[in-house]
């Protein structure tokens, strides 16, 4: 073994440091990526890839076809079922069969061999063996997913912070004219704010506990509020005073909704009952009982199911108002409390959120469609969707996530910033709502502020590209 010893002699005087630097340089030359630059396109590899894809896609049709070859044929070329139109050969090619002819690229390819001619490289891929080896991402593009591709939405940014409440801001409702919105707080007041300027217009007092639910009627000059003091109040906005109170809840009232076509008010609370009230007579029409824990979210719609409730018992119930307020359907897909639900303004769909997942369901049948493609991993207190298909979900940890409604893709993960003087643990969002146009979003937070958000006008698909990967398998529960 004298040969290797002689070859190693020049290496011996070099130091270990020098050798390691040499090795590092060689590794960098081999593997260092050019950051931010795409490699130059290689026409040869593109031809090989295209011809392989053509062969994979149309191989069966080529062998089955019995049409004669074009008039121009090389001598000694046996007639085969394939057409030269599918190959990318140079002049003078002579190949064994049509299946191989589709995979030949480059000049001077010898028959029945895999030799590489001088000068230019010509690659021949034989298809006689198993073709699984060549079905790689380098040669073949992945089959497109059936999952809908998300629509590009610009990211949202915070453009205004309003302070004025002296406690957690727990609820919000917009005026149908879109001129003002009202917020209810743990300081036991309801404040009315101007949408355009963010200035305070009015403060209403009357509750003796925090206000958990608000709604403004689009049929009357009424505003409704509900709170932990078991009270549900009707405010006349022409006199700015309480004109009716609805008594019946045995504990705190956590959610409130107005029926879009009937003079009916719905409230849900800690007594596990959703109560249906006649607005004018103050009488309780139905007590929708069936939940085993707090009813914390409710929405209504003009057609059956007219009432949908979500509860801490992890279920969602559809209610039949026409036949005595009976349960039509119970959805048991969630594993944690359903604290928030959002009805799509145009489509017959709604989304529900709990700490495990955000799920989409159809209406009126309540069929499960799919989960949103990410997990916020926090308690979701509130959610809203606008007509453009942007779903916003607000978390207990101050996270504000924006989703594409159609595909369930999470395109932005914003984090609210607490106002100076607040603890970091007060970065929690309790309620949020879009305005009537859906172009502004208002969040109510634990640092006693109200924040307003809008789309970033300067963003483009180039500055904020869509980073979407369709899911590999769809979980059906």
Long-range contacts (C-beta under 8 A, 24 or more apart in sequence): 44-105, 44-106, 44-121, 44-123, 47-88, 47-105, 47-106, 48-103, 48-105, 48-123, 48-125, 48-139, 49-138, 49-139, 49-140, 50-88, 51-86, 51-87, 51-88, 51-102, 51-103, 51-104, 51-105, 52-103, 52-125, 52-134, 52-139, 52-140, 53-139, 53-140, 53-141, 54-86, 54-102, 55-86, 55-99, 55-102, 55-103, 55-127, 56-131, 56-135, 56-140, 58-86, 59-99, 59-102, 59-127, 62-86, 62-98, 62-99, 62-102, 63-98, 63-99, 90-122, 99-127, 100-124, 100-126, 100-127, 103-127, 145-470, 147-407, 147-470, 147-471, 147-474, 148-406, 148-407, 149-407, 149-468, 149-470, 150-404, 150-406, 150-407, 150-409, 150-411, 150-466, 150-468, 151-389, 151-404, 151-406, 151-407, 152-411, 152-461, 152-466, 153-388, 153-389, 153-390, 153-402, 153-404, 153-411, 153-412, 153-455, 154-455, 154-456, 154-457, 154-459, 154-464, 155-402, 155-411, 155-412, 155-414, 155-455, 155-456, 155-459, 155-464, 156-390, 156-392, 156-402, 156-412, 156-414, 156-441, 156-453, 156-454, 156-455, 156-456, 157-453, 157-454, 157-455, 157-456, 158-414, 158-416, 158-417, 158-451, 158-452, 158-453, 159-452, 159-453, 159-454, 160-198, 160-451, 160-452, 161-419, 161-449, 161-450, 161-451, 161-452, 162-193, 162-198, 162-449, 162-450, 162-451, 162-452, 163-419, 163-448, 163-449, 163-450, 164-191, 164-193, 164-200, 164-450, 165-189, 165-191, 165-448, 165-449, 165-450, 166-448, 167-210, 167-448, 168-210, 168-430, 168-445, 168-446, 168-448, 169-430, 169-431, 169-444, 169-445, 169-446, 169-448, 169-449, 169-450, 170-210, 170-211, 170-212, 170-430, 170-431, 170-444, 171-211, 171-212, 171-213, 171-214, 171-225, 171-430, 171-431, 171-444, 172-214, 172-431, 172-432, 172-433, 172-442, 172-444, 172-450, 173-214, 173-215, 173-216, 173-223, 173-433, 174-216, 174-433, 174-434, 174-435, 174-436, 174-442, 175-216, 176-216, 176-218, 176-436, 177-436, 178-435, 178-436, 178-437, 181-433, 181-435, 181-442, 182-214, 182-216, 182-223, 183-214, 183-431, 183-444, 183-450, 184-210, 184-211, 184-212, 184-213, 184-214, 184-225, 184-227, 185-210, 185-211, 185-448, 186-210, 186-211, 188-227, 190-214, 190-223, 190-225, 190-235, 193-450, 195-435, 195-440, 198-452, 202-240, 204-235, 204-240, 206-233, 206-242, 207-231, 207-233, 209-252, 212-252, 212-253, 212-254, 212-255, 212-256, 213-253, 213-254, 213-255, 213-256, 213-267, 214-256, 215-256, 215-257, 215-258, 215-265, 217-258, 217-279, 218-260, 219-263, 220-263, 220-279, 222-279, 224-256, 224-258, 224-265, 225-256, 226-253, 226-254, 226-255, 226-256, 226-267, 226-269, 227-252, 227-253, 228-252, 228-253, 230-269, 232-256, 232-265, 232-267, 232-277, 234-265, 234-279, 244-279, 244-282, 245-282, 246-275, 246-277, 246-282, 246-284, 247-282, 248-275, 248-277, 248-284, 248-287, 249-273, 249-275, 254-294, 254-295, 254-296, 255-295, 255-296, 255-297, 255-298, 256-298, 257-298, 257-299, 257-300, 258-300, 259-300, 259-302, 259-306, 260-300, 260-301, 260-302, 261-302, 264-300, 264-321, 266-298, 266-300, 266-307, 267-298, 268-294, 268-295, 268-296, 268-297, 268-298, 268-309, 268-311, 269-294, 269-295, 270-294, 272-311, 272-313, 274-298, 274-307, 274-309, 274-319, 276-307, 276-321, 276-325, 285-325, 286-321, 286-324, 286-325, 287-325, 288-317, 288-319, 288-325, 288-327, 290-317, 290-327, 290-330, 291-315, 291-317, 293-337, 294-337, 296-337, 296-338, 296-339, 297-338, 297-339, 297-340, 297-341, 297-352, 298-341, 299-341, 299-342, 299-343, 299-350, 301-343, 301-363, 303-364, 304-328, 304-364, 305-329, 305-363, 305-364, 305-366, 308-341, 308-343, 308-350, 310-338, 310-339, 310-340, 310-341, 310-352, 311-337, 311-338, 312-337, 312-338, 312-339, 313-337, 314-338, 314-354, 316-341, 316-352, 316-361, 316-366, 318-364, 318-366, 329-365, 329-366, 331-361, 331-366, 331-368, 333-359, 333-368, 333-477, 334-359, 337-379, 339-379, 339-380, 339-381, 339-382, 340-380, 340-381, 340-382, 340-383, 340-393, 340-394, 341-383, 342-383, 342-384, 342-385, 342-391, 343-385, 344-385, 344-405, 345-385, 345-386, 345-387, 345-438, 346-387, 351-383, 351-385, 351-391, 351-405, 353-380, 353-383, 353-393, 354-380, 355-379, 355-380, 358-383, 358-391, 358-393, 358-403, 358-408, 360-408, 368-476, 368-477, 370-408, 370-474, 371-408, 371-475, 372-403, 372-408, 372-410, 373-407, 373-408, 373-409, 373-410, 373-471, 374-401, 374-410, 376-401, 381-428, 381-429, 381-430, 381-431, 382-429, 382-430, 382-431, 382-432, 383-432, 384-432, 384-433, 384-434, 384-441, 385-434, 386-434, 386-438, 386-439, 387-438, 388-438, 390-438, 392-432, 392-434, 392-441, 394-429, 394-430, 394-431, 394-432, 394-443, 395-428, 395-429, 396-428, 396-429, 397-427, 397-428, 398-427, 398-428, 398-429, 398-445, 399-429, 400-429, 400-432, 400-443, 400-453, 407-468, 409-466, 409-468, 411-466, 414-453, 416-443, 416-445, 416-451, 418-445, 418-447, 419-447, 419-448, 419-449, 422-447, 422-448
